[in-house]
Amino acid sequence: MKMKKQFFLSLGAALVLVGCGDDKSALQDVDFPTELQSQDFYSQHLDQAKATNQQCKQVLKTNKERIGQLFEQQQHEIEVMENPELVFDVIGLYKKHHLFMENCANAMVALLLAEPNLPKTTEEYNKISFYHWWENNYEESWRNKNDNGENGIPDFKYGSLSSSVNDGDYQAMRVYDYKEYREKELESKFEAESKRLEQEYLNQQLEHYLQLLEQEWANINWQQGINKLISIKPNLGYDLDKFENLPTLKEIMSAYLAKEYGWRYFDERKSTSDSDKKYNKERRDGLFLSALYVKYYYAGLKELLAKSYSDLLKDKSYCQLEQRSGSACDVYKTALQQKWQQQERDYMMNFDRLKTDFNQCVAKMENYITENNLSKRAEDLSGQQIRQLQEKKEQIFQAYPCDITESALKKLALEVDYINKLN
């Protein structure tokens, strides 16, 4: 009984604003479409869902003020009780409104759950196009305020009209919850698609500039290329250890751009002034020079590492023309070092070969001792003879392959005897 009384009081409170007589006809003048379809129906007929959605937005927009006035809460129970016949009019009108709202909600939710066609992204890339699209399709009148700053949609909870209208109609809340979820989901998809299309454009720009660059530097071998590059811009050989084998120019550029956030220098859509274009070109040229250096560096290193250590050691041509830091001479020295380390590892893994090559070095010491009638016992040698023997040892074991065999034995923690062969 108490619930029933509260229901009629709430309805009655809403009637006071419209009063009697002419105001009664004003209430009945609100034209709510009465068609009611299920959410499943609209999910299978999206064209009708779209049409219903447009109709709902138009009705709500046109009748926003009257709908708000109809359901506003006022404390005039006594006056309402003096006009009880109006209660039945409001009940009928509210039922029509509720069916209308339920139908609108079914259509809107069906649209929200469908996979929409996201807006085409523009060249000037931002979220504005998404929000315009979202507002045009979904953001209309569901929770608009009336002229008094109050919600223009009734509050419908637990099957009865509540005394508070601040939370909005149940169906409106249902749509609002779906909208909030779908807006975030679709915005995320839009951003992902935006980034993909933007990167696609930038990749095309990069391909264009790389083609021009490769044409400009065609038919230049790695030695000429490296020496020419350090003449244009010194200190280009940084971050060389991040690449392996023989990377392409595009792979190098992509790695630099990912690290240095240099993609923006390829976005000509945002170069609005001559100074911007000049600045972007300078930055692109700097990245290209670095990438070219890496390409030539690895081309040279691959060529040199294909040779044996002994052949590399004999060829001094790489350091004849240019010896500055980063030059072809530096690449040659790097290759020598890597070949040394490789052969040292080979010796450590193959003791028979290590013993054979080391004993050849010891044999040279033995020949020197025999030819000069020297004793192998230090206590039998004069100071001058000891110095002569030391100089000879340094001369032999600083040369290939004795230097590497000596280093390998030390790393194996074996005793190094320069005048007696390994057994």
C-alpha positions in Angstrom: 0.0 0.0 0.0 2.8 2.3 0.8 4.5 1.6 -2.5 1.3 2.3 -4.4 0.7 5.5 -2.5 4.3 6.7 -3.3 3.8 5.7 -6.9 0.7 7.9 -7.3 2.2 10.7 -5.3 5.2 10.7 -7.5 3.0 10.8 -10.6 0.8 13.4 -9.1 3.8 15.6 -8.2 4.7 15.6 -11.9 1.3 16.7 -12.9 1.2 20.0 -11.0 3.5 21.7 -13.5 1.0 21.1 -16.3 -2.0 21.7 -14.2 -5.5 21.5 -15.6 -7.4 22.5 -18.7 -5.2 23.7 -21.6 -2.1 22.2 -20.0 -3.7 18.8 -20.2 -3.8 18.9 -24.0 -0.2 20.0 -24.0 0.8 16.8 -22.3 -1.2 14.7 -24.7 0.3 16.6 -27.7 3.7 14.7 -27.2 3.7 12.3 -30.1 5.6 9.1 -29.0 5.9 6.4 -31.7 4.4 3.2 -30.2 6.2 0.6 -32.3 8.2 -1.8 -30.2 10.8 -4.2 -31.5 13.3 -6.3 -29.7 17.0 -5.8 -29.5 17.5 -9.1 -31.4 15.2 -7.9 -34.2 17.2 -4.7 -34.6 20.5 -6.6 -34.5 19.2 -8.5 -37.6 17.8 -5.4 -39.3 20.4 -2.7 -38.8 18.9 -0.4 -41.4 15.7 -0.3 -39.4 17.8 0.2 -36.2 19.4 3.2 -37.8 16.1 4.7 -38.9 14.6 4.2 -35.4 17.6 5.7 -33.8 17.2 8.8 -36.0 13.5 9.0 -35.2 14.2 8.7 -31.4 16.8 11.5 -31.5 14.4 13.7 -33.4 11.5 13.1 -31.0 13.6 13.6 -27.9 15.2 16.7 -29.3 11.8 18.2 -30.4 10.0 17.4 -27.1 12.9 17.7 -24.7 11.4 20.5 -22.6 7.9 19.0 -22.4 9.2 15.6 -21.4 11.3 17.1 -18.7 8.4 19.1 -17.3 6.1 16.1 -17.4 8.2 14.1 -15.0 9.7 16.8 -12.7 9.2 16.2 -9.0 7.2 18.9 -7.2 5.6 18.8 -3.7 2.0 19.6 -4.4 0.2 16.4 -3.4 -2.9 18.2 -2.2 -3.5 19.9 -5.5 -3.1 16.7 -7.3 -5.6 14.9 -5.1 -8.1 17.7 -6.1 -7.6 16.6 -9.8 -7.4 12.8 -9.6 -8.7 12.3 -13.1 -5.3 13.6 -14.4 -3.5 10.7 -12.9 -4.9 8.3 -15.4 -3.9 10.6 -18.3 -0.3 10.7 -17.0 -0.2 6.9 -16.5 -1.2 6.4 -20.2 1.2 9.0 -21.4 4.0 7.6 -19.3 3.3 4.1 -20.7 3.6 5.5 -24.2 6.9 7.2 -23.2 8.3 4.1 -21.6 7.5 1.9 -24.6 9.1 4.6 -26.9 12.2 4.7 -24.7 12.5 0.9 -24.6 12.2 0.7 -28.4 14.8 3.4 -28.7 17.1 1.6 -26.3 16.7 -1.7 -28.3 17.7 0.0 -31.5 20.6 1.9 -30.0 22.1 -1.1 -28.2 21.8 -3.2 -31.4 23.7 -0.5 -33.3 26.3 -0.2 -30.5 26.9 -3.9 -30.5 27.2 -4.1 -34.2 30.6 -3.6 -35.8 30.4 -0.1 -37.3 32.3 1.3 -40.2 34.8 3.6 -38.5 35.3 7.1 -40.0 37.9 7.5 -42.7 41.0 9.2 -41.2 42.1 12.5 -42.6 45.6 13.5 -43.6 45.7 15.7 -40.5 45.6 12.9 -38.1 43.7 13.4 -34.8 40.8 12.2 -32.7 38.4 15.0 -33.9 37.1 13.0 -36.8 36.3 10.1 -34.4 34.4 12.3 -32.0 32.4 14.0 -34.8 31.4 10.6 -36.1 30.5 9.4 -32.7 28.3 12.4 -31.9 26.6 12.2 -35.3 25.8 8.5 -34.8 25.3 8.0 -31.1 25.6 11.0 -28.9 22.2 12.6 -29.0 19.6 13.5 -26.4 19.8 10.4 -24.3 20.9 12.3 -21.2 20.4 15.9 -22.2 19.4 18.4 -19.6 16.3 20.4 -19.8 16.2 24.2 -19.4 16.2 23.9 -15.6 19.5 21.9 -15.7 17.7 18.7 -14.7 17.6 15.4 -16.6 15.0 15.5 -19.4 14.3 11.7 -19.1 12.3 10.0 -16.4 13.7 7.7 -13.8 12.3 4.2 -14.1 13.5 1.6 -11.6 12.2 -1.7 -10.2 9.0 -1.3 -12.3 7.7 1.9 -10.7 8.3 5.6 -11.1 10.8 6.8 -8.5 10.5 10.1 -6.6 13.9 11.1 -8.0 14.6 12.0 -11.6 18.4 12.7 -11.3 19.6 9.3 -12.6 17.6 9.2 -15.8 15.3 6.5 -17.2 16.2 2.8 -16.8 16.4 2.4 -20.6 18.5 5.5 -20.9 20.9 4.2 -18.3 21.0 0.9 -20.2 22.0 2.7 -23.4 24.4 5.0 -21.5 26.3 2.0 -20.1 26.6 0.4 -23.5 27.6 3.7 -25.0 30.3 4.3 -22.5 31.8 0.8 -23.1 31.5 1.0 -26.8 32.9 4.5 -27.1 36.1 3.4 -25.4 36.3 0.2 -27.4 35.7 2.0 -30.8 38.0 4.8 -29.9 40.7 2.3 -29.2 40.1 0.6 -32.6 40.1 4.0 -34.3 43.4 4.9 -32.7 44.9 1.6 -33.8 43.7 2.0 -37.3 44.9 5.6 -37.3 48.4 4.6 -36.3 48.4 1.9 -38.9 47.4 4.2 -41.7 49.8 6.9 -40.5 52.7 4.4 -40.4 51.7 3.2 -43.9 51.9 6.7 -45.2 55.3 7.3 -43.5 56.6 4.0 -44.8 55.7 5.2 -48.3 57.5 8.4 -47.7 60.6 6.6 -46.5 60.6 4.3 -49.5 60.4 7.4 -51.7 63.4 9.1 -50.1 65.4 5.8 -49.9 65.0 5.3 -53.6 66.4 8.8 -54.3 69.3 8.2 -51.8 70.3 4.8 -53.3 70.3 6.3 -56.8 72.6 9.1 -55.5 75.1 6.7 -53.9 75.0 4.0 -56.5 78.3 2.5 -57.8 80.2 3.6 -54.7 82.1 0.8 -53.0 82.3 0.6 -49.2 85.7 2.1 -48.8 84.9 5.1 -51.0 81.5 5.4 -49.3 82.8 5.4 -45.7 85.7 7.8 -46.4 83.3 10.2 -48.3 80.8 10.1 -45.4 83.2 10.9 -42.6 84.4 13.8 -44.8 80.8 15.1 -44.9 80.0 14.5 -41.2 82.5 13.0 -38.7 81.5 10.6 -35.9 78.8 8.7 -37.8 79.8 5.3 -36.5 77.6 5.1 -33.4 75.3 2.3 -32.4 77.1 -0.1 -34.7 76.7 -3.0 -32.4 72.9 -3.0 -32.7 73.0 -4.5 -36.2 74.1 -7.9 -37.4 75.2 -9.4 -40.7 74.4 -7.1 -43.6 71.3 -5.0 -42.9 69.5 -3.2 -45.7 69.3 0.5 -45.8 65.6 0.4 -45.0 66.2 -1.9 -41.9 68.9 0.5 -40.7 66.6 3.6 -41.2 63.7 1.9 -39.4 65.9 1.0 -36.4 67.1 4.6 -36.2 63.6 6.0 -36.6 62.1 3.7 -34.0 64.8 4.8 -31.5 65.1 8.5 -32.2 61.4 9.3 -33.0 62.5 10.7 -36.4 59.4 9.6 -38.3 57.9 13.1 -38.0 60.6 14.4 -40.3 59.0 12.3 -43.1 55.5 13.7 -42.6 55.2 16.3 -45.2 51.6 16.9 -44.3 52.8 18.8 -41.2 55.4 20.8 -43.0 53.5 24.0 -43.4 56.3 26.5 -43.8 59.6 26.7 -45.7 61.5 26.7 -42.4 59.7 23.5 -41.3 60.5 21.9 -44.6 64.2 23.0 -44.4 64.5 21.7 -40.9 62.9 18.3 -41.7 65.2 17.9 -44.7 68.2 18.6 -42.6 67.1 16.0 -40.0 66.4 13.5 -42.7 69.7 14.0 -44.3 71.5 13.5 -41.0 69.7 10.2 -40.5 70.4 9.1 -44.0 74.1 9.8 -43.6 74.2 7.6 -40.4 72.3 4.8 -42.1 74.6 4.9 -45.1 77.6 4.7 -42.9 76.2 1.6 -41.2 75.4 0.0 -44.5 78.9 0.6 -45.9 80.5 -0.4 -42.6 78.8 -3.8 -42.6 79.5 -4.3 -46.3 83.2 -3.7 -45.6 83.3 -5.9 -42.5 81.6 -8.8 -44.3 84.1 -8.5 -47.2 87.1 -8.4 -44.9 85.9 -11.2 -42.6 85.6 -13.5 -45.6 89.5 -13.4 -45.8 91.9 -15.3 -43.6 93.7 -13.6 -40.8 97.1 -14.0 -42.4 95.8 -12.5 -45.7 94.3 -9.6 -43.9 97.5 -9.0 -42.0 99.5 -8.8 -45.2 97.1 -6.3 -46.9 97.9 -2.8 -45.6 96.0 -1.0 -48.4 93.0 -0.1 -46.3 94.9 2.3 -44.2 97.0 4.0 -46.9 94.6 6.8 -47.9 92.6 7.5 -44.8 93.3 6.8 -41.1 90.8 9.0 -39.3 88.4 7.6 -36.8 85.5 5.9 -38.6 87.4 5.5 -41.8 87.9 2.3 -43.9 91.1 1.8 -41.9 89.0 1.5 -38.7 86.8 -1.2 -40.4 90.0 -3.1 -41.3 91.3 -3.0 -37.8 87.9 -4.2 -36.5 88.0 -7.1 -38.9 91.6 -8.0 -37.8 90.5 -8.0 -34.2 87.5 -10.2 -34.9 89.6 -12.7 -37.0 92.2 -12.8 -34.2 89.5 -13.6 -31.6 88.0 -16.2 -33.9 91.3 -18.0 -34.4 92.1 -17.8 -30.7 88.8 -19.6 -30.0 89.7 -22.2 -32.6 93.0 -22.9 -31.0 91.4 -23.3 -27.6 88.9 -25.8 -29.0 91.6 -27.8 -31.0 94.6 -28.5 -28.8 96.5 -30.6 -31.4 96.5 -27.7 -33.8 97.5 -25.3 -31.0 100.4 -27.6 -30.0 101.6 -27.9 -33.7 101.6 -24.2 -34.3 103.1 -23.3 -30.9 105.9 -25.9 -31.3 106.8 -24.3 -34.7 107.4 -21.1 -32.8 109.5 -22.8 -30.2 111.5 -24.5 -33.0 112.5 -21.0 -34.1 113.7 -20.2 -30.6 115.7 -23.5 -30.5 117.3 -22.8 -33.8 118.4 -19.4 -32.6 119.8 -20.9 -29.4 121.7 -23.5 -31.4 123.0 -21.1 -34.0 124.3 -18.8 -31.3 125.7 -21.5 -29.0 123.4 -20.4 -26.1 122.4 -22.5 -23.2 118.7 -23.0 -22.3 119.6 -22.6 -18.6 119.4 -18.9 -17.6 122.1 -19.4 -14.9 124.5 -20.3 -17.7 123.9 -17.1 -19.7 125.4 -13.6 -19.3 123.2 -10.6 -18.9 123.8 -9.6 -22.5 122.9 -13.1 -23.7 119.7 -13.1 -21.7 118.7 -9.8 -23.3 119.4 -11.2 -26.8 117.3 -14.2 -26.1 114.5 -12.0 -24.7 114.5 -9.8 -27.8 114.4 -12.9 -30.1 111.5 -14.3 -28.1 109.5 -11.0 -28.5 110.3 -10.9 -32.2 109.0 -14.4 -32.7 106.0 -14.4 -30.4 104.7 -11.0 -31.5 104.3 -12.3 -35.0 101.5 -14.5 -36.4 100.7 -17.2 -35.5 102.9 -17.3 -32.4 101.1 -14.4 -30.8 97.8 -16.1 -31.0 99.0 -19.5 -29.8 100.7 -17.8 -26.8 97.4 -16.0 -25.9 95.4 -19.2 -26.2 97.7 -21.2 -23.9 97.5 -18.4 -21.3 93.7 -18.4 -21.5 93.7 -22.2 -21.0 95.8 -21.6 -17.9 98.7 -23.7 -19.3 102.4 -22.9 -18.7 104.0 -21.2 -21.6 107.6 -22.5 -22.2 109.2 -20.5 -25.0 112.3 -22.8 -25.4 110.8 -26.3 -24.9 108.1 -27.8 -27.1 104.8 -29.0 -25.9 104.5 -32.8 -25.5 
